[in-house]
């Protein structure tokens, strides 16, 4: 299992397009992928889950990957989240 703490730097947070991109990329992996904000954890492969977190700019999240491709999943999703700068 890999856990990584990140800060949302995108001016709009994890809403609409960034959330959709995250779900699309997370769905490529077999690993279980979750995102947690303030003690609430959601499946990163669920658009409704991601949107329900209300992760705005400056929010601290924890990305967790667990499974056979967890390392690749973690790295790609971290890179993706860090690329959401507007």
PDB file as gemmi writes it, atoms N, CA and C in Angstrom:
CRYST1    1.000    1.000    1.000  90.00  90.00  90.00 P 1                      
ATOM      1  N   UNK A   1       0.847  -1.179   0.000  1.00  0.00           N  
ATOM      2  CA  UNK A   1       0.000   0.000   0.000  1.00  0.00           C  
ATOM      3  C   UNK A   1       0.890   1.240   0.000  1.00  0.00           C  
ATOM      4  N   UNK A   2       0.499   2.206  -0.808  1.00  0.00           N  
ATOM      5  CA  UNK A   2       1.235   3.465  -0.900  1.00  0.00           C  
ATOM      6  C   UNK A   2       0.290   4.593  -0.498  1.00  0.00           C  
ATOM      7  N   UNK A   3       0.768   5.469   0.378  1.00  0.00           N  
ATOM      8  CA  UNK A   3       0.002   6.643   0.794  1.00  0.00           C  
ATOM      9  C   UNK A   3       0.821   7.888   0.500  1.00  0.00           C  
ATOM     10  N   UNK A   4       0.158   8.883  -0.040  1.00  0.00           N  
ATOM     11  CA  UNK A   4       0.842  10.135  -0.353  1.00  0.00           C  
ATOM     12  C   UNK A   4      -0.075  11.297   0.016  1.00  0.00           C  
ATOM     13  N   UNK A   5       0.452  12.261   0.744  1.00  0.00           N  
ATOM     14  CA  UNK A   5      -0.294  13.463   1.110  1.00  0.00           C  
ATOM     15  C   UNK A   5       0.014  14.561   0.094  1.00  0.00           C  
ATOM     16  N   UNK A   6      -1.031  15.203  -0.384  1.00  0.00           N  
ATOM     17  CA  UNK A   6      -0.883  16.233  -1.407  1.00  0.00           C  
ATOM     18  C   UNK A   6      -1.741  17.443  -1.071  1.00  0.00           C  
ATOM     19  N   UNK A   7      -1.380  18.570  -1.637  1.00  0.00           N  
ATOM     20  CA  UNK A   7      -2.207  19.773  -1.523  1.00  0.00           C  
ATOM     21  C   UNK A   7      -2.745  20.093  -2.911  1.00  0.00           C  
ATOM     22  N   UNK A   8      -4.033  20.398  -2.971  1.00  0.00           N  
ATOM     23  CA  UNK A   8      -4.661  20.765  -4.243  1.00  0.00           C  
ATOM     24  C   UNK A   8      -4.225  22.181  -4.589  1.00  0.00           C  
ATOM     25  N   UNK A   9      -3.584  22.349  -5.753  1.00  0.00           N  
ATOM     26  CA  UNK A   9      -3.076  23.660  -6.161  1.00  0.00           C  
ATOM     27  C   UNK A   9      -3.896  24.281  -7.282  1.00  0.00           C  
ATOM     28  N   UNK A  10      -4.774  23.511  -7.893  1.00  0.00           N  
ATOM     29  CA  UNK A  10      -5.619  24.007  -8.966  1.00  0.00           C  
ATOM     30  C   UNK A  10      -6.587  25.049  -8.414  1.00  0.00           C  
ATOM     31  N   UNK A  11      -6.750  26.161  -9.110  1.00  0.00           N  
ATOM     32  CA  UNK A  11      -7.606  27.247  -8.614  1.00  0.00           C  
ATOM     33  C   UNK A  11      -9.064  26.834  -8.443  1.00  0.00           C  
ATOM     34  N   UNK A  12      -9.522  25.855  -9.198  1.00  0.00           N  
ATOM     35  CA  UNK A  12     -10.913  25.401  -9.074  1.00  0.00           C  
ATOM     36  C   UNK A  12     -11.031  24.141  -8.219  1.00  0.00           C  
ATOM     37  N   UNK A  13      -9.930  23.618  -7.716  1.00  0.00           N  
ATOM     38  CA  UNK A  13      -9.959  22.409  -6.906  1.00  0.00           C  
ATOM     39  C   UNK A  13     -10.265  21.182  -7.750  1.00  0.00           C  
ATOM     40  N   UNK A  14     -10.746  20.134  -7.090  1.00  0.00           N  
ATOM     41  CA  UNK A  14     -11.087  18.893  -7.803  1.00  0.00           C  
ATOM     42  C   UNK A  14     -12.552  18.929  -8.220  1.00  0.00           C  
ATOM     43  N   UNK A  15     -12.864  19.781  -9.165  1.00  0.00           N  
ATOM     44  CA  UNK A  15     -14.227  19.909  -9.657  1.00  0.00           C  
ATOM     45  C   UNK A  15     -14.242  19.696 -11.162  1.00  0.00           C  
ATOM     46  N   UNK A  16     -15.374  19.261 -11.674  1.00  0.00           N  
ATOM     47  CA  UNK A  16     -15.634  19.096 -13.107  1.00  0.00           C  
ATOM     48  C   UNK A  16     -14.499  18.428 -13.872  1.00  0.00           C  
ATOM     49  N   UNK A  17     -13.786  19.184 -14.666  1.00  0.00           N  
ATOM     50  CA  UNK A  17     -12.776  18.604 -15.556  1.00  0.00           C  
ATOM     51  C   UNK A  17     -11.644  17.897 -14.806  1.00  0.00           C  
ATOM     52  N   UNK A  18     -11.035  18.508 -13.784  1.00  0.00           N  
ATOM     53  CA  UNK A  18      -9.973  17.792 -13.073  1.00  0.00           C  
ATOM     54  C   UNK A  18     -10.462  16.484 -12.439  1.00  0.00           C  
ATOM     55  N   UNK A  19     -11.657  16.504 -11.877  1.00  0.00           N  
ATOM     56  CA  UNK A  19     -12.211  15.284 -11.264  1.00  0.00           C  
ATOM     57  C   UNK A  19     -12.441  14.222 -12.320  1.00  0.00           C  
ATOM     58  N   UNK A  20     -12.954  14.625 -13.465  1.00  0.00           N  
ATOM     59  CA  UNK A  20     -13.195  13.685 -14.560  1.00  0.00           C  
ATOM     60  C   UNK A  20     -11.889  13.067 -15.052  1.00  0.00           C  
ATOM     61  N   UNK A  21     -10.865  13.890 -15.199  1.00  0.00           N  
ATOM     62  CA  UNK A  21      -9.551  13.392 -15.621  1.00  0.00           C  
ATOM     63  C   UNK A  21      -8.978  12.418 -14.598  1.00  0.00           C  
ATOM     64  N   UNK A  22      -9.146  12.740 -13.326  1.00  0.00           N  
ATOM     65  CA  UNK A  22      -8.642  11.868 -12.264  1.00  0.00           C  
ATOM     66  C   UNK A  22      -9.337  10.513 -12.303  1.00  0.00           C  
ATOM     67  N   UNK A  23     -10.653  10.507 -12.410  1.00  0.00           N  
ATOM     68  CA  UNK A  23     -11.425   9.261 -12.447  1.00  0.00           C  
ATOM     69  C   UNK A  23     -11.048   8.434 -13.674  1.00  0.00           C  
ATOM     70  N   UNK A  24     -10.930   9.093 -14.814  1.00  0.00           N  
ATOM     71  CA  UNK A  24     -10.560   8.399 -16.054  1.00  0.00           C  
ATOM     72  C   UNK A  24      -9.212   7.711 -15.909  1.00  0.00           C  
ATOM     73  N   UNK A  25      -8.244   8.405 -15.333  1.00  0.00           N  
ATOM     74  CA  UNK A  25      -6.907   7.824 -15.168  1.00  0.00           C  
ATOM     75  C   UNK A  25      -6.880   6.756 -14.084  1.00  0.00           C  
ATOM     76  N   UNK A  26      -7.574   6.966 -12.984  1.00  0.00           N  
ATOM     77  CA  UNK A  26      -7.606   5.981 -11.908  1.00  0.00           C  
ATOM     78  C   UNK A  26      -8.241   4.681 -12.377  1.00  0.00           C  
ATOM     79  N   UNK A  27      -9.217   4.781 -13.260  1.00  0.00           N  
ATOM     80  CA  UNK A  27      -9.949   3.604 -13.741  1.00  0.00           C  
ATOM     81  C   UNK A  27      -9.095   2.682 -14.603  1.00  0.00           C  
ATOM     82  N   UNK A  28      -7.948   3.154 -15.053  1.00  0.00           N  
ATOM     83  CA  UNK A  28      -7.043   2.323 -15.861  1.00  0.00           C  
ATOM     84  C   UNK A  28      -6.341   1.256 -15.027  1.00  0.00           C  
ATOM     85  N   UNK A  29      -6.334   1.446 -13.719  1.00  0.00           N  
ATOM     86  CA  UNK A  29      -5.554   0.573 -12.842  1.00  0.00           C  
ATOM     87  C   UNK A  29      -6.424  -0.453 -12.132  1.00  0.00           C  
ATOM     88  N   UNK A  30      -5.810  -1.598 -11.832  1.00  0.00           N  
ATOM     89  CA  UNK A  30      -6.506  -2.665 -11.113  1.00  0.00           C  
ATOM     90  C   UNK A  30      -6.521  -2.407  -9.606  1.00  0.00           C  
ATOM     91  N   UNK A  31      -5.578  -1.627  -9.128  1.00  0.00           N  
ATOM     92  CA  UNK A  31      -5.459  -1.347  -7.692  1.00  0.00           C  
ATOM     93  C   UNK A  31      -6.676  -0.611  -7.159  1.00  0.00           C  
ATOM     94  N   UNK A  32      -6.899  -0.798  -5.854  1.00  0.00           N  
ATOM     95  CA  UNK A  32      -7.902  -0.007  -5.156  1.00  0.00           C  
ATOM     96  C   UNK A  32      -7.272   1.355  -4.903  1.00  0.00           C  
ATOM     97  N   UNK A  33      -7.963   2.419  -5.295  1.00  0.00           N  
ATOM     98  CA  UNK A  33      -7.424   3.765  -5.167  1.00  0.00           C  
ATOM     99  C   UNK A  33      -8.446   4.620  -4.419  1.00  0.00           C  
ATOM    100  N   UNK A  34      -8.001   5.221  -3.334  1.00  0.00           N  
ATOM    101  CA  UNK A  34      -8.902   6.077  -2.573  1.00  0.00           C  
ATOM    102  C   UNK A  34      -8.280   7.449  -2.358  1.00  0.00           C  
ATOM    103  N   UNK A  35      -9.164   8.419  -2.174  1.00  0.00           N  
ATOM    104  CA  UNK A  35      -8.742   9.771  -1.826  1.00  0.00           C  
ATOM    105  C   UNK A  35      -9.475  10.145  -0.553  1.00  0.00           C  
ATOM    106  N   UNK A  36      -8.715  10.655   0.398  1.00  0.00           N  
ATOM    107  CA  UNK A  36      -9.292  11.039   1.682  1.00  0.00           C  
ATOM    108  C   UNK A  36      -9.071  12.515   1.930  1.00  0.00           C  
ATOM    109  N   UNK A  37     -10.116  13.161   2.428  1.00  0.00           N  
ATOM    110  CA  UNK A  37     -10.024  14.572   2.833  1.00  0.00           C  
ATOM    111  C   UNK A  37     -10.769  14.713   4.143  1.00  0.00           C  
ATOM    112  N   UNK A  38     -10.078  15.219   5.150  1.00  0.00           N  
ATOM    113  CA  UNK A  38     -10.662  15.469   6.468  1.00  0.00           C  
ATOM    114  C   UNK A  38     -11.389  14.239   7.022  1.00  0.00           C  
ATOM    115  N   UNK A  39     -10.750  13.076   6.898  1.00  0.00           N  
ATOM    116  CA  UNK A  39     -11.303  11.845   7.460  1.00  0.00           C  
ATOM    117  C   UNK A  39     -12.351  11.151   6.617  1.00  0.00           C  
ATOM    118  N   UNK A  40     -12.730  11.726   5.491  1.00  0.00           N  
ATOM    119  CA  UNK A  40     -13.727  11.124   4.602  1.00  0.00           C  
ATOM    120  C   UNK A  40     -13.010  10.545   3.399  1.00  0.00           C  
ATOM    121  N   UNK A  41     -13.213   9.248   3.162  1.00  0.00           N  
ATOM    122  CA  UNK A  41     -12.515   8.540   2.090  1.00  0.00           C  
ATOM    123  C   UNK A  41     -13.491   8.134   0.997  1.00  0.00           C  
ATOM    124  N   UNK A  42     -13.074   8.337  -0.273  1.00  0.00           N  
ATOM    125  CA  UNK A  42     -13.914   7.959  -1.409  1.00  0.00           C  
ATOM    126  C   UNK A  42     -13.090   7.185  -2.435  1.00  0.00           C  
ATOM    127  N   UNK A  43     -13.777   6.427  -3.253  1.00  0.00           N  
ATOM    128  CA  UNK A  43     -13.160   5.679  -4.345  1.00  0.00           C  
ATOM    129  C   UNK A  43     -12.750   6.671  -5.435  1.00  0.00           C  
ATOM    130  N   UNK A  44     -11.479   6.667  -5.806  1.00  0.00           N  
ATOM    131  CA  UNK A  44     -10.986   7.593  -6.827  1.00  0.00           C  
ATOM    132  C   UNK A  44     -11.503   7.250  -8.218  1.00  0.00           C  
ATOM    133  N   UNK A  45     -12.208   6.149  -8.349  1.00  0.00           N  
ATOM    134  CA  UNK A  45     -12.777   5.763  -9.635  1.00  0.00           C  
ATOM    135  C   UNK A  45     -14.243   6.193  -9.745  1.00  0.00           C  
ATOM    136  N   UNK A  46     -14.714   6.969  -8.764  1.00  0.00           N  
ATOM    137  CA  UNK A  46     -16.101   7.434  -8.720  1.00  0.00           C  
ATOM    138  C   UNK A  46     -16.159   8.952  -8.842  1.00  0.00           C  
ATOM    139  N   UNK A  47     -16.736   9.443  -9.929  1.00  0.00           N  
ATOM    140  CA  UNK A  47     -16.833  10.893 -10.129  1.00  0.00           C  
ATOM    141  C   UNK A  47     -17.667  11.534  -9.025  1.00  0.00           C  
ATOM    142  N   UNK A  48     -18.752  10.887  -8.636  1.00  0.00           N  
ATOM    143  CA  UNK A  48     -19.585  11.450  -7.568  1.00  0.00           C  
ATOM    144  C   UNK A  48     -18.842  11.489  -6.244  1.00  0.00           C  
ATOM    145  N   UNK A  49     -18.050  10.457  -5.985  1.00  0.00           N  
ATOM    146  CA  UNK A  49     -17.249  10.434  -4.772  1.00  0.00           C  
ATOM    147  C   UNK A  49     -16.253  11.575  -4.733  1.00  0.00           C  
ATOM    148  N   UNK A  50     -15.536  11.764  -5.825  1.00  0.00           N  
ATOM    149  CA  UNK A  50     -14.529  12.831  -5.896  1.00  0.00           C  
ATOM    150  C   UNK A  50     -15.187  14.197  -5.716  1.00  0.00           C  
ATOM    151  N   UNK A  51     -16.271  14.429  -6.441  1.00  0.00           N  
ATOM    152  CA  UNK A  51     -16.954  15.717  -6.350  1.00  0.00           C  
ATOM    153  C   UNK A  51     -17.515  15.964  -4.952  1.00  0.00           C  
ATOM    154  N   UNK A  52     -17.956  14.900  -4.286  1.00  0.00           N  
ATOM    155  CA  UNK A  52     -18.549  15.057  -2.951  1.00  0.00           C  
ATOM    156  C   UNK A  52     -17.531  15.459  -1.886  1.00  0.00           C  
ATOM    157  N   UNK A  53     -16.250  15.289  -2.159  1.00  0.00           N  
ATOM    158  CA  UNK A  53     -15.225  15.687  -1.192  1.00  0.00           C  
ATOM    159  C   UNK A  53     -15.143  17.207  -1.027  1.00  0.00           C  
ATOM    160  N   UNK A  54     -15.509  17.930  -2.069  1.00  0.00           N  
ATOM    161  CA  UNK A  54     -15.398  19.386  -1.999  1.00  0.00           C  
ATOM    162  C   UNK A  54     -13.965  19.843  -1.800  1.00  0.00           C  
ATOM    163  N   UNK A  55     -13.050  19.230  -2.542  1.00  0.00           N  
ATOM    164  CA  UNK A  55     -11.621  19.546  -2.412  1.00  0.00           C  
ATOM    165  C   UNK A  55     -11.300  20.809  -3.206  1.00  0.00           C  
ATOM    166  N   UNK A  56     -11.242  21.926  -2.504  1.00  0.00           N  
ATOM    167  CA  UNK A  56     -10.936  23.212  -3.123  1.00  0.00           C  
ATOM    168  C   UNK A  56      -9.440  23.473  -3.113  1.00  0.00           C  
ATOM    169  N   UNK A  57      -9.042  24.571  -3.749  1.00  0.00           N  
ATOM    170  CA  UNK A  57      -7.629  24.946  -3.741  1.00  0.00           C  
ATOM    171  C   UNK A  57      -7.152  25.069  -2.299  1.00  0.00           C  
ATOM    172  N   UNK A  58      -6.009  24.465  -2.018  1.00  0.00           N  
ATOM    173  CA  UNK A  58      -5.432  24.491  -0.684  1.00  0.00           C  
ATOM    174  C   UNK A  58      -5.836  23.307   0.180  1.00  0.00           C  
ATOM    175  N   UNK A  59      -6.798  22.514  -0.280  1.00  0.00           N  
ATOM    176  CA  UNK A  59      -7.216  21.329   0.478  1.00  0.00           C  
ATOM    177  C   UNK A  59      -6.084  20.328   0.534  1.00  0.00           C  
ATOM    178  N   UNK A  60      -5.952  19.669   1.684  1.00  0.00           N  
ATOM    179  CA  UNK A  60      -4.969  18.590   1.838  1.00  0.00           C  
ATOM    180  C   UNK A  60      -5.703  17.277   1.670  1.00  0.00           C  
ATOM    181  N   UNK A  61      -5.180  16.421   0.801  1.00  0.00           N  
ATOM    182  CA  UNK A  61      -5.787  15.110   0.563  1.00  0.00           C  
ATOM    183  C   UNK A  61      -4.744  14.020   0.768  1.00  0.00           C  
ATOM    184  N   UNK A  62      -5.235  12.803   0.951  1.00  0.00           N  
ATOM    185  CA  UNK A  62      -4.345  11.642   1.026  1.00  0.00           C  
ATOM    186  C   UNK A  62      -4.767  10.680  -0.073  1.00  0.00           C  
ATOM    187  N   UNK A  63      -3.834  10.357  -0.953  1.00  0.00           N  
ATOM    188  CA  UNK A  63      -4.043   9.392  -2.029  1.00  0.00           C  
ATOM    189  C   UNK A  63      -3.481   8.051  -1.560  1.00  0.00           C  
ATOM    190  N   UNK A  64      -4.298   7.010  -1.640  1.00  0.00           N  
ATOM    191  CA  UNK A  64      -3.864   5.676  -1.243  1.00  0.00           C  
ATOM    192  C   UNK A  64      -4.093   4.718  -2.404  1.00  0.00           C  
ATOM    193  N   UNK A  65      -3.072   3.953  -2.743  1.00  0.00           N  
ATOM    194  CA  UNK A  65      -3.196   2.920  -3.769  1.00  0.00           C  
ATOM    195  C   UNK A  65      -2.810   1.590  -3.143  1.00  0.00           C  
ATOM    196  N   UNK A  66      -3.558   0.552  -3.501  1.00  0.00           N  
ATOM    197  CA  UNK A  66      -3.277  -0.768  -2.954  1.00  0.00           C  
ATOM    198  C   UNK A  66      -3.637  -1.827  -3.989  1.00  0.00           C  
ATOM    199  N   UNK A  67      -2.627  -2.605  -4.399  1.00  0.00           N  
ATOM    200  CA  UNK A  67      -2.870  -3.659  -5.372  1.00  0.00           C  
ATOM    201  C   UNK A  67      -1.645  -3.928  -6.216  1.00  0.00           C  
ATOM    202  N   UNK A  68      -1.851  -4.735  -7.243  1.00  0.00           N  
ATOM    203  CA  UNK A  68      -0.724  -5.205  -8.047  1.00  0.00           C  
ATOM    204  C   UNK A  68      -0.015  -4.105  -8.835  1.00  0.00           C  
ATOM    205  N   UNK A  69      -0.711  -3.024  -9.187  1.00  0.00           N  
ATOM    206  CA  UNK A  69      -0.066  -1.937  -9.938  1.00  0.00           C  
ATOM    207  C   UNK A  69      -0.056  -0.636  -9.124  1.00  0.00           C  
ATOM    208  N   UNK A  70       0.021  -0.777  -7.795  1.00  0.00           N  
ATOM    209  CA  UNK A  70      -0.075   0.372  -6.895  1.00  0.00           C  
ATOM    210  C   UNK A  70       1.017   1.420  -7.114  1.00  0.00           C  
ATOM    211  N   UNK A  71       2.237   0.987  -7.397  1.00  0.00           N  
ATOM    212  CA  UNK A  71       3.323   1.950  -7.586  1.00  0.00           C  
ATOM    213  C   UNK A  71       3.106   2.800  -8.829  1.00  0.00           C  
ATOM    214  N   UNK A  72       2.760   2.157  -9.927  1.00  0.00           N  
ATOM    215  CA  UNK A  72       2.514   2.890 -11.162  1.00  0.00           C  
ATOM    216  C   UNK A  72       1.293   3.792 -11.006  1.00  0.00           C  
ATOM    217  N   UNK A  73       0.248   3.281 -10.378  1.00  0.00           N  
ATOM    218  CA  UNK A  73      -0.965   4.073 -10.165  1.00  0.00           C  
ATOM    219  C   UNK A  73      -0.658   5.307  -9.326  1.00  0.00           C  
ATOM    220  N   UNK A  74       0.054   5.118  -8.225  1.00  0.00           N  
ATOM    221  CA  UNK A  74       0.384   6.241  -7.351  1.00  0.00           C  
ATOM    222  C   UNK A  74       1.174   7.300  -8.099  1.00  0.00           C  
ATOM    223  N   UNK A  75       2.200   6.889  -8.820  1.00  0.00           N  
ATOM    224  CA  UNK A  75       3.046   7.863  -9.511  1.00  0.00           C  
ATOM    225  C   UNK A  75       2.281   8.628 -10.580  1.00  0.00           C  
ATOM    226  N   UNK A  76       1.499   7.914 -11.383  1.00  0.00           N  
ATOM    227  CA  UNK A  76       0.752   8.585 -12.455  1.00  0.00           C  
ATOM    228  C   UNK A  76      -0.299   9.538 -11.899  1.00  0.00           C  
ATOM    229  N   UNK A  77      -0.983   9.136 -10.835  1.00  0.00           N  
ATOM    230  CA  UNK A  77      -2.018   9.998 -10.277  1.00  0.00           C  
ATOM    231  C   UNK A  77      -1.428  11.188  -9.534  1.00  0.00           C  
ATOM    232  N   UNK A  78      -0.295  11.005  -8.877  1.00  0.00           N  
ATOM    233  CA  UNK A  78       0.394  12.137  -8.243  1.00  0.00           C  
ATOM    234  C   UNK A  78       0.819  13.135  -9.313  1.00  0.00           C  
ATOM    235  N   UNK A  79       1.413  12.635 -10.392  1.00  0.00           N  
ATOM    236  CA  UNK A  79       1.824  13.513 -11.486  1.00  0.00           C  
ATOM    237  C   UNK A  79       0.625  14.260 -12.064  1.00  0.00           C  
ATOM    238  N   UNK A  80      -0.489  13.549 -12.228  1.00  0.00           N  
ATOM    239  CA  UNK A  80      -1.695  14.162 -12.772  1.00  0.00           C  
ATOM    240  C   UNK A  80      -2.216  15.250 -11.832  1.00  0.00           C  
ATOM    241  N   UNK A  81      -2.329  14.929 -10.546  1.00  0.00           N  
ATOM    242  CA  UNK A  81      -2.819  15.921  -9.575  1.00  0.00           C  
ATOM    243  C   UNK A  81      -1.914  17.155  -9.520  1.00  0.00           C  
ATOM    244  N   UNK A  82      -0.623  16.936  -9.633  1.00  0.00           N  
ATOM    245  CA  UNK A  82       0.326  18.067  -9.616  1.00  0.00           C  
ATOM    246  C   UNK A  82       0.290  18.875 -10.903  1.00  0.00           C  
ATOM    247  N   UNK A  83      -0.257  18.313 -11.969  1.00  0.00           N  
ATOM    248  CA  UNK A  83      -0.329  19.027 -13.255  1.00  0.00           C  
ATOM    249  C   UNK A  83      -1.559  19.926 -13.342  1.00  0.00           C  
ATOM    250  N   UNK A  84      -2.487  19.791 -12.397  1.00  0.00           N  
ATOM    251  CA  UNK A  84      -3.717  20.594 -12.409  1.00  0.00           C  
ATOM    252  C   UNK A  84      -3.467  21.983 -11.858  1.00  0.00           C  
ATOM    253  N   UNK A  85      -2.701  22.777 -12.568  1.00  0.00           N  
ATOM    254  CA  UNK A  85      -2.420  24.130 -12.134  1.00  0.00           C  
ATOM    255  C   UNK A  85      -3.028  25.078 -13.163  1.00  0.00           C  
ATOM    256  N   UNK A  86      -3.897  25.932 -12.690  1.00  0.00           N  
ATOM    257  CA  UNK A  86      -4.539  26.912 -13.604  1.00  0.00           C  
ATOM    258  C   UNK A  86      -4.241  28.295 -13.149  1.00  0.00           C  
TER     259      UNK A  86                                                      
END                                                                             
